Amino acid sequence: QVQLVESGGGSVQAGGSLRLSCVASGTIRSTPTMAWYRQAPGKSRELVAVMTSDSSTNYADSVKGRFDISRVSARNTVKVYLEMNSLKTEDTAVYYCNYNDRDWGQGTQVTVSS
């Protein structure tokens, strides 16, 4: 079982930046596929960014050029970050960390105001 704990959410004005963090612990691979999803009120959860086991990355079109995913592996722990720049009001959502398309964190709220 893998435990995921997100942090770094908050409120920011449009154009600002936030950095989300997720710590995965437990029985984990050294280089797992890690992803960030988000869910806005009344909408389905959507993939924002993913880093696969071979460190390739992919982003939703809506965040390309603005968001950056990174991963740091240590003994029994993996940290994944989401650097979010030039934030827009439409980025407002609960952001979730995902491990190997299986385990989920509790989510962290990001609110962008105009």
Rosetta blueprint (number, residue, H / E / L):
1 Q L
2 V E
3 Q E
4 L E
5 V E
6 E E
7 S E
8 G L
9 G L
10 G E
11 S E
12 V E
13 Q E
14 A L
15 G L
16 G L
17 S L
18 L E
19 R E
20 L E
21 S E
22 C E
23 V E
24 A E
25 S E
26 G E
27 T L
28 I L
29 R L
30 S L
31 T L
32 P L
33 T L
34 M E
35 A E
36 W E
37 Y E
38 R E
39 Q E
40 A L
41 P L
42 G L
43 K L
44 S L
45 R L
46 E E
47 L E
48 V E
49 A E
50 V E
51 M E
52 T L
53 S L
54 D L
55 S L
56 S L
57 T E
58 N E
59 Y E
60 A L
61 D H
62 S H
63 V H
64 K L
65 G L
66 R L
67 F E
68 D E
69 I E
70 S E
71 R E
72 V E
73 S E
74 A E
75 R L
76 N L
77 T E
78 V E
79 K E
80 V E
81 Y E
82 L E
83 E E
84 M E
85 N L
86 S L
87 L L
88 K L
89 T H
90 E H
91 D H
92 T L
93 A E
94 V E
95 Y E
96 Y E
97 C E
98 N E
99 Y E
100 N L
101 D L
102 R L
103 D E
104 W E
105 G L
106 Q L
107 G L
108 T E
109 Q E
110 V E
111 T E
112 V E
113 S E
114 S L
